[in-house]
C-alpha cells in the first residue's frame, strides 16, 4: 500500500508543475531550462521524466516534486504537503495518529475562517476608502507619507469607532457569533449582558497574510490617544504572531533576487520601505524576532539585516534578534587544515618533536548565515530615514554593519576607553564575542582591532582569548582522510591520475550513457536511509558525526529526506530532549516513517558508543556515494545527449560538473576504504 506522500507523487507530473514557473524544452529523455533558484547564462536545470526528479548542475540543488514546491514557494514540508494534496485531490483525513472526522472538521473550520477574514478585509478596506468616519485615518496615512498605491497594494483598512460595525455586517453575511469570536474579530460581552462587540475599533487596519497571500489576521494602529498603540489579532486556528512576518508574501521574490532580507519593527516601516523600492523588507509582529521567523527566511536567503528602531527597546530587540538568528540558522561543516609548524609539519611540545599525522583536518561548525545590522540615525525610525534621505537609507542597506562590528559599537558604548577600568571592561565584554568567530584569520583581525581600540598589548589580549577558547565546549572534530595504503600526497597523485584518465575519455566522447530507468530510491537505498535515521533517533548525538558527510539532499526518499532535515536541525539548534521536540517538529504524515525507521534498529545495542559512531558513519558514506553515483549516471546521459546534437556549450558545462562529481566520488571512495 502506497504511503500518503507516494500517493500524491503518483498523481502529479513534475514536468507540468515545474513548467508553470520554468520555460522547459525537450532535451532527449529529459527537459531543460534556466534554474529558477539562481541566475545563470547557460541553462543547467534538468527535469527527468522517468525518475520524476529535478537537478540543477549549476547550484547543485535537486529533489522531487516536494522539494521543488518547498523551495520555489518558500513552504515548510507540512505546507507543501497540504498544497500538493489539495492540487491532486488527495485527502489528508487519514493521517496516522489523527481522527479523520476531527481533521475534516478542522480543515473546514480553517476554510471558513479564511473566507471570514477576506470578507472582513473588504469591509475594512471600503470603510477606509469611502466612510466619512475614516477621515482621521486618511489624514494619518497622508502624514505618514503612505501613498494611495500602497493603500491599495497592502489593502489597508479602517475599523470605525463603533461597537458593532464589523460584527453587524458579518452577521448579515451569514456568519455566526461563534465564528466571529473564534476568528478573533469580535469578543463576547462579559457579565450578564449577552452579545459581543468588535475587537478592532477606531483603528487603521493592516491585513496580515500568510506566505501564500491568504489573510490570516489583522493589526490595528490606534487613532488618537487610545491604548494599546498597536493591537494584533488574538491567536486563532490561522494566526500565531510568533510565526508570521508582515509583508513576507510580497517580499519573498525580492528577497531571493537581492539575496537579503531586511527586518523592521513596524507595519508602517515595511509599507514605506516597499513603497520606495526596498521590497525585500518584512516586519516582525510584536517587535520580537523568533526562531520560527528565521526558519522561514533561511529558505530564501542567508543574509539577514536587522533594521530595528534605534531606541533602548530597539537595541534590546536587536540583541534578541541576533540570538534567534544564530539559533535558527543551521551550521555548515567546514574543513580546516590542521596547522603545522615547519615544512615537515613538525611541532615542538615540551622540548620534543611532535609529528602531525598526514591527511588530518579539523571540521569546524560555522553558522550558515550572514547576520548584520542596518545602522539608523539616533531617534529616527526606518520610515523616517527613508522619506528624509532615501540615498542614505539605500547606502545603509547596501553596506550594513557586520555583526561583530555592531557588538564592538554597542558593548563599548558608555565606557571611557582612555581609563584602565573602561579598557578592562571593554575587553571583558568583547573577547567572548571574538571567541565566537571560527575563522582564524577574521578572529586575529578583530583581536588586532580590539588591541588598537583599547591601546593594549595584543599578546596580552590573545592570552586572555586563548583561555576563553579553552574554556568553551569544543565545536570541532578531527577526521583522518589518509589511507593505510600510503600518504595523502601519494593518494592525491593517484586520484588525479584516475580523474585525468576520465577527462581523456570524456574528451574522446567515451561516456557510455547508462540506462536512466527511474533514477531514484531502490530497496537497498531505502534500507540504508531507514537504518541511519533509526540510529539518529536512538542517539541524537550521532548527528555530530554524520552531518559533515551527508545532507538532506543526499536522501532519495521524500519522507526520509524531510525527517533527516528535521532531526539535524533540531540537533544543531540544541533542542532537548529530542523526543519532546519530535512531537512538535515532525508532521503527522511522517509519523509512519518514524515508526518504520525505529523498527529498523530496535535490536541495535546502545552500549557500545564507538560501534554506533562507526555504524552511522559507514551508513552516511554509503548513502553519499549512492547519491553521487545517481548524479554521475544523470550526467553521463546528458553528456551523450549534448554530444549527439552538437551542443558544445552545454557539453562543456556538463563535463565540468561530471569532473566535480568524479572528484567527490574519489574522496568518498577513500573514506569508504578508511571506515570499512
Helices and strands as residue ranges (DSSP letters): H 4-10, H 14-19, E 25-27, E 30-33, E 45-48, E 53-56, E 62-63, H 65-73, H 77-88, H 100-130, G 132-134, H 135-143, H 148-153, E 157-159, H 165-172, H 177-182, E 186-188, E 196-198, E 203-209, E 215-222, E 230-232, G 241-243, E 245-246, H 248-258, E 261-264, H 267-275, E 281-284, H 291-297, E 303-306, H 312-328, E 331-337, E 346-349, E 352-355, E 360-367, E 370-373, H 382-388, H 390-398, E 401-402, H 403-411, H 420-435, H 440-454, H 458-471, E 476-480, H 488-507, H 523-538, G 540-542, H 543-546, G 552-554, H 558-572, H 578-585, G 588-590, H 591-600, H 609-645, H 648-675
